[in-house]
């Protein structure tokens, strides 16, 4: 279980950093950045990171709670940190509204994560080397 947790969180974190850099470059070209665009970006990034986090785990070991833990851990952490940072500056209601979009991905992954395929390149490489 710890191996799946580490694999899911590492894959989600790397994918979130890469996708976040691309999204940041896209949004920085705009003259104005409104809260709706930022919320939509947070929903997309949260869904993407949660999806990648679950896909990198073993499919046979997935339950709803494990999918939420493995795939939703990084987006939940980012949403919580976003809520804290915004709450310190703009107040608690604004912080909760800023952190809420990050929770869409973990909820979707908890509901559908058991049906998603598994992508485990290390297992594929190990099997290819064992066939020699």
C-alpha positions as CSV (number, residue, x, y, z in Angstrom):
1,X,0.0,0.0,0.0
2,X,2.9,2.4,0.8
3,X,4.4,1.7,-2.6
4,X,1.1,2.6,-4.3
5,X,0.8,5.7,-2.2
6,X,4.3,6.8,-3.1
7,X,3.9,6.0,-6.8
8,X,0.5,7.8,-7.0
9,X,1.7,10.9,-5.1
10,X,5.0,11.2,-7.0
11,X,3.2,10.9,-10.4
12,X,0.5,13.3,-9.3
13,X,3.1,15.8,-8.1
14,X,5.3,15.7,-11.2
15,X,2.3,15.9,-13.5
16,X,0.9,18.8,-11.5
17,X,4.2,20.7,-11.7
18,X,4.4,20.2,-15.4
19,X,0.8,21.0,-16.2
20,X,0.8,24.0,-13.7
21,X,3.8,25.4,-15.5
22,X,2.0,25.1,-18.9
23,X,-1.2,26.6,-17.4
24,X,0.8,29.4,-15.8
25,X,2.4,30.3,-19.1
26,X,-1.0,30.2,-20.9
27,X,-2.6,32.4,-18.2
28,X,0.3,34.9,-18.1
29,X,-0.4,35.9,-21.7
30,X,-3.7,37.4,-20.7
31,X,-4.1,41.0,-19.8
32,X,-6.5,40.2,-17.0
33,X,-6.8,37.1,-14.8
34,X,-10.3,36.8,-13.3
35,X,-11.3,34.4,-10.5
36,X,-13.5,32.3,-12.8
37,X,-10.5,31.5,-15.1
38,X,-8.4,30.6,-12.1
39,X,-11.1,28.4,-10.6
40,X,-11.5,26.6,-13.9
41,X,-7.7,26.1,-14.1
42,X,-7.7,24.7,-10.5
43,X,-10.5,22.3,-11.4
44,X,-8.6,21.1,-14.5
45,X,-5.3,20.8,-12.6
46,X,-6.9,19.0,-9.7
47,X,-8.7,16.5,-12.0
48,X,-5.6,15.9,-14.0
49,X,-3.3,15.3,-11.0
50,X,-5.9,13.0,-9.3
51,X,-6.3,11.0,-12.5
52,X,-2.6,10.6,-13.0
53,X,-2.2,9.6,-9.3
54,X,-4.7,6.8,-9.6
55,X,-3.6,5.5,-12.9
56,X,-0.1,4.9,-11.6
57,X,-1.4,2.6,-8.9
58,X,-2.2,-1.1,-9.0
59,X,-5.8,-1.6,-10.3
60,X,-6.5,-4.7,-8.2
61,X,-5.8,-2.9,-4.9
62,X,-8.1,0.1,-5.5
63,X,-11.1,0.9,-3.3
64,X,-12.9,4.2,-3.1
65,X,-11.0,5.2,0.0
66,X,-7.6,4.2,-1.5
67,X,-8.4,6.0,-4.8
68,X,-9.2,9.1,-2.8
69,X,-6.0,8.7,-0.8
70,X,-3.7,7.8,-3.7
71,X,-5.1,10.1,-6.4
72,X,-6.6,12.8,-4.3
73,X,-3.8,13.4,-1.8
74,X,-1.9,16.0,-3.8
75,X,-4.9,18.0,-5.0
76,X,-6.4,18.0,-1.5
77,X,-3.1,19.2,-0.1
78,X,-2.8,22.0,-2.8
79,X,-6.4,23.0,-2.2
80,X,-5.9,23.2,1.5
81,X,-2.7,25.3,1.1
82,X,-4.5,27.5,-1.3
83,X,-7.3,28.0,1.1
84,X,-4.9,28.9,4.0
85,X,-2.9,31.4,1.9
86,X,-6.0,33.1,0.6
87,X,-7.7,33.1,4.0
88,X,-4.8,34.8,5.6
89,X,-5.0,37.6,3.0
90,X,-8.7,37.9,2.1
91,X,-10.6,36.1,4.9
92,X,-12.0,32.6,5.6
93,X,-14.9,32.7,3.1
94,X,-12.6,33.7,0.2
95,X,-10.1,31.1,1.3
96,X,-12.7,28.3,1.2
97,X,-13.9,29.4,-2.2
98,X,-10.4,29.5,-3.5
99,X,-9.6,26.0,-2.2
100,X,-12.9,24.3,-3.2
101,X,-12.2,23.8,-6.9
102,X,-9.2,21.6,-6.1
103,X,-11.6,19.0,-4.5
104,X,-13.5,18.2,-7.8
105,X,-10.7,15.9,-9.0
106,X,-10.4,13.8,-5.8
107,X,-14.2,13.4,-5.7
108,X,-14.4,12.2,-9.3
109,X,-11.4,9.8,-8.8
110,X,-13.0,8.4,-5.7
111,X,-16.2,7.7,-7.6
112,X,-14.6,6.3,-10.9
113,X,-11.0,5.3,-9.9
114,X,-11.7,1.6,-9.7
115,X,-12.6,1.5,-13.4
116,X,-9.6,3.4,-14.7
117,X,-6.7,1.5,-16.3
118,X,-3.4,1.1,-14.7
119,X,-0.1,2.4,-16.1
120,X,2.9,0.9,-14.5
121,X,6.0,1.3,-16.7
122,X,8.4,-0.2,-14.1
123,X,6.4,-3.4,-14.2
124,X,6.4,-3.4,-18.0
125,X,10.2,-3.0,-18.1
126,X,10.7,-5.7,-15.5
127,X,8.6,-8.1,-17.4
128,X,10.4,-7.3,-20.7
129,X,13.8,-7.9,-19.0
130,X,12.6,-11.2,-17.4
131,X,11.6,-12.6,-20.9
132,X,15.2,-12.5,-22.1
